[in-house]
């Protein structure tokens, strides 16, 4: 399994140092940037699984950076950080597409929890997209029932779910086509 990659952008070198250390201790590969230009260069060079952007940076703030990041990586979960946290700032960041909001100084448990949730959401979105593509491609083949049964079984094993049901959308309705795992009880 590949190591998750995090991009941290803050104009305060001390914050960068602390976040690098904390995120590496969580097993993440961390890239650091001090400003918008450095961050965009990194975003253009490689993909990331989670990003943490300071809200207040000059000349371009974290919300504008998040916009640029989402142009390059639309499903990238971004945590907006600020030492000047207000409810209005948090609502605006979330409204513009932030995954969540961190107020500095943040507790290590809060950082770990929010980054963990962001990575889980990223994995879920990626896996859902992949499963949908596989299902659509295989669903058009002549052995659809066997393929869908295999997809359901593989999904149970990969996600440790108790039960999986594979549906197809036909004429605007969801139709169950295959299932695997424990029967509903």
FENBEL-V256140 format. One record per residue. N is the residue number from 0. RES is the residue in one small letter. OMEGA is omega in whole degrees, -180 to 180 (NA if undefined). BURIAL is 1 if it has 24 or more other ideal C-beta (glycine too) atoms within 12 Angstrom, else 0. D_FIRST is the distance of its C-alpha to the first C-alpha in whole Angstrom. Layout:
# FENBEL-V256140
n=N res=RES omega=OMEGA burial=BURIAL d_first=D_FIRST
n=N res=RES omega=OMEGA burial=BURIAL d_first=D_FIRST
This chain:
# FENBEL-V256140
n=0 res=x omega=-177 burial=0 d_first=0
n=1 res=x omega=178 burial=0 d_first=4
n=2 res=x omega=178 burial=0 d_first=7
n=3 res=x omega=-178 burial=1 d_first=9
n=4 res=x omega=179 burial=1 d_first=12
n=5 res=x omega=173 burial=1 d_first=16
n=6 res=x omega=179 burial=1 d_first=19
n=7 res=x omega=-179 burial=1 d_first=22
n=8 res=x omega=179 burial=1 d_first=26
n=9 res=x omega=180 burial=1 d_first=29
n=10 res=x omega=178 burial=1 d_first=32
n=11 res=x omega=-178 burial=0 d_first=32
n=12 res=x omega=180 burial=0 d_first=31
n=13 res=x omega=178 burial=0 d_first=31
n=14 res=x omega=178 burial=1 d_first=29
n=15 res=x omega=-179 burial=1 d_first=26
n=16 res=x omega=-179 burial=0 d_first=26
n=17 res=x omega=-179 burial=1 d_first=26
n=18 res=x omega=177 burial=1 d_first=23
n=19 res=x omega=-179 burial=1 d_first=21
n=20 res=x omega=-178 burial=0 d_first=22
n=21 res=x omega=-179 burial=1 d_first=21
n=22 res=x omega=175 burial=1 d_first=18
n=23 res=x omega=178 burial=0 d_first=16
n=24 res=x omega=176 burial=0 d_first=17
n=25 res=x omega=178 burial=1 d_first=15
n=26 res=x omega=-180 burial=0 d_first=12
n=27 res=x omega=171 burial=1 d_first=12
n=28 res=x omega=-169 burial=0 d_first=13
n=29 res=x omega=172 burial=1 d_first=17
n=30 res=x omega=-176 burial=1 d_first=19
n=31 res=x omega=175 burial=1 d_first=23
n=32 res=x omega=-178 burial=1 d_first=26
n=33 res=x omega=-176 burial=1 d_first=29
n=34 res=x omega=-178 burial=1 d_first=31
n=35 res=x omega=-176 burial=1 d_first=30
n=36 res=x omega=179 burial=0 d_first=31
n=37 res=x omega=-179 burial=0 d_first=28
n=38 res=x omega=-179 burial=1 d_first=25
n=39 res=x omega=177 burial=1 d_first=26
n=40 res=x omega=179 burial=0 d_first=26
n=41 res=x omega=179 burial=1 d_first=22
n=42 res=x omega=178 burial=1 d_first=22
n=43 res=x omega=-176 burial=0 d_first=23
n=44 res=x omega=-175 burial=0 d_first=21
n=45 res=x omega=178 burial=0 d_first=17
n=46 res=x omega=177 burial=1 d_first=16
n=47 res=x omega=180 burial=1 d_first=15
n=48 res=x omega=178 burial=1 d_first=13
n=49 res=x omega=179 burial=1 d_first=16
n=50 res=x omega=175 burial=1 d_first=20
n=51 res=x omega=-177 burial=1 d_first=23
n=52 res=x omega=173 burial=1 d_first=26
n=53 res=x omega=180 burial=1 d_first=29
n=54 res=x omega=-174 burial=1 d_first=32
n=55 res=x omega=175 burial=1 d_first=35
n=56 res=x omega=178 burial=1 d_first=34
n=57 res=x omega=0 burial=0 d_first=37
n=58 res=x omega=-177 burial=0 d_first=38
n=59 res=x omega=-177 burial=1 d_first=35
n=60 res=x omega=-176 burial=1 d_first=34
n=61 res=x omega=179 burial=1 d_first=30
n=62 res=x omega=176 burial=1 d_first=31
n=63 res=x omega=177 burial=1 d_first=32
n=64 res=x omega=178 burial=1 d_first=29
n=65 res=x omega=178 burial=1 d_first=27
n=66 res=x omega=178 burial=1 d_first=29
n=67 res=x omega=179 burial=1 d_first=28
n=68 res=x omega=-179 burial=1 d_first=24
n=69 res=x omega=173 burial=0 d_first=25
n=70 res=x omega=-178 burial=0 d_first=26
n=71 res=x omega=-177 burial=1 d_first=24
n=72 res=x omega=-170 burial=1 d_first=21
n=73 res=x omega=-177 burial=0 d_first=22
n=74 res=x omega=-179 burial=1 d_first=20
n=75 res=x omega=176 burial=1 d_first=19
n=76 res=x omega=-178 burial=1 d_first=20
n=77 res=x omega=172 burial=1 d_first=22
n=78 res=x omega=178 burial=1 d_first=24
n=79 res=x omega=-179 burial=1 d_first=27
n=80 res=x omega=173 burial=1 d_first=29
n=81 res=x omega=173 burial=1 d_first=32
n=82 res=x omega=-176 burial=0 d_first=35
n=83 res=x omega=-173 burial=0 d_first=37
n=84 res=x omega=170 burial=0 d_first=36
n=85 res=x omega=177 burial=0 d_first=38
n=86 res=x omega=180 burial=0 d_first=38
n=87 res=x omega=178 burial=0 d_first=39
n=88 res=x omega=-179 burial=1 d_first=36
n=89 res=x omega=-179 burial=1 d_first=33
n=90 res=x omega=-180 burial=0 d_first=35
n=91 res=x omega=179 burial=0 d_first=35
n=92 res=x omega=179 burial=1 d_first=31
n=93 res=x omega=179 burial=0 d_first=30
n=94 res=x omega=-179 burial=0 d_first=33
n=95 res=x omega=173 burial=1 d_first=31
n=96 res=x omega=177 burial=1 d_first=28
n=97 res=x omega=176 burial=1 d_first=26
n=98 res=x omega=180 burial=1 d_first=24
n=99 res=x omega=-170 burial=1 d_first=25
n=100 res=x omega=177 burial=1 d_first=28
n=101 res=x omega=176 burial=1 d_first=28
n=102 res=x omega=178 burial=1 d_first=31
n=103 res=x omega=-8 burial=1 d_first=32
n=104 res=x omega=-179 burial=0 d_first=32
n=105 res=x omega=179 burial=1 d_first=29
n=106 res=x omega=179 burial=0 d_first=28
n=107 res=x omega=-179 burial=0 d_first=25
n=108 res=x omega=178 burial=0 d_first=24
n=109 res=x omega=178 burial=0 d_first=25
n=110 res=x omega=-179 burial=1 d_first=23
n=111 res=x omega=-178 burial=0 d_first=20
n=112 res=x omega=-177 burial=0 d_first=21
n=113 res=x omega=176 burial=1 d_first=21
n=114 res=x omega=178 burial=1 d_first=18
n=115 res=x omega=178 burial=1 d_first=16
n=116 res=x omega=179 burial=0 d_first=18
n=117 res=x omega=179 burial=1 d_first=17
n=118 res=x omega=178 burial=1 d_first=14
n=119 res=x omega=179 burial=0 d_first=14
n=120 res=x omega=179 burial=0 d_first=17
n=121 res=x omega=179 burial=1 d_first=15
n=122 res=x omega=-179 burial=1 d_first=12
n=123 res=x omega=-180 burial=0 d_first=15
n=124 res=x omega=180 burial=0 d_first=17
n=125 res=x omega=-178 burial=0 d_first=14
n=126 res=x omega=179 burial=0 d_first=14
n=127 res=x omega=179 burial=0 d_first=17
n=128 res=x omega=180 burial=0 d_first=18
n=129 res=x omega=-180 burial=0 d_first=16
n=130 res=x omega=178 burial=1 d_first=18
n=131 res=x omega=-180 burial=0 d_first=21
n=132 res=x omega=179 burial=0 d_first=21
n=133 res=x omega=-180 burial=0 d_first=20
n=134 res=x omega=179 burial=1 d_first=23
n=135 res=x omega=-179 burial=0 d_first=25
n=136 res=x omega=-177 burial=0 d_first=25
n=137 res=x omega=-180 burial=1 d_first=25
n=138 res=x omega=180 burial=1 d_first=28
n=139 res=x omega=-180 burial=0 d_first=30
n=140 res=x omega=-176 burial=0 d_first=30
n=141 res=x omega=-177 burial=0 d_first=33
n=142 res=x omega=-173 burial=0 d_first=31
n=143 res=x omega=-177 burial=0 d_first=29
n=144 res=x omega=179 burial=0 d_first=30
n=145 res=x omega=-179 burial=0 d_first=28
n=146 res=x omega=-179 burial=1 d_first=25
n=147 res=x omega=175 burial=1 d_first=25
n=148 res=x omega=179 burial=1 d_first=25
n=149 res=x omega=178 burial=1 d_first=22
n=150 res=x omega=179 burial=1 d_first=20
n=151 res=x omega=-180 burial=1 d_first=22
n=152 res=x omega=179 burial=0 d_first=21
n=153 res=x omega=179 burial=1 d_first=17
n=154 res=x omega=176 burial=1 d_first=17
n=155 res=x omega=-179 burial=0 d_first=18
n=156 res=x omega=-176 burial=0 d_first=16
n=157 res=x omega=-175 burial=0 d_first=13
n=158 res=x omega=-176 burial=0 d_first=14
n=159 res=x omega=176 burial=0 d_first=17
n=160 res=x omega=178 burial=0 d_first=19
n=161 res=x omega=-179 burial=0 d_first=23
n=162 res=x omega=177 burial=0 d_first=24
n=163 res=x omega=174 burial=1 d_first=23
n=164 res=x omega=178 burial=1 d_first=26
n=165 res=x omega=179 burial=1 d_first=25
n=166 res=x omega=169 burial=0 d_first=28
n=167 res=x omega=178 burial=1 d_first=30
n=168 res=x omega=-180 burial=0 d_first=32
n=169 res=x omega=-180 burial=0 d_first=35
n=170 res=x omega=177 burial=0 d_first=38
n=171 res=x omega=179 burial=0 d_first=37
n=172 res=x omega=174 burial=0 d_first=36
n=173 res=x omega=-178 burial=0 d_first=33
n=174 res=x omega=177 burial=0 d_first=33
n=175 res=x omega=-176 burial=0 d_first=31
n=176 res=x omega=-178 burial=1 d_first=30
n=177 res=x omega=177 burial=1 d_first=28
n=178 res=x omega=178 burial=0 d_first=27
n=179 res=x omega=179 burial=1 d_first=25
n=180 res=x omega=-176 burial=0 d_first=25
n=181 res=x omega=178 burial=0 d_first=27
n=182 res=x omega=180 burial=0 d_first=31
n=183 res=x omega=-175 burial=0 d_first=32
n=184 res=x omega=NA burial=0 d_first=34
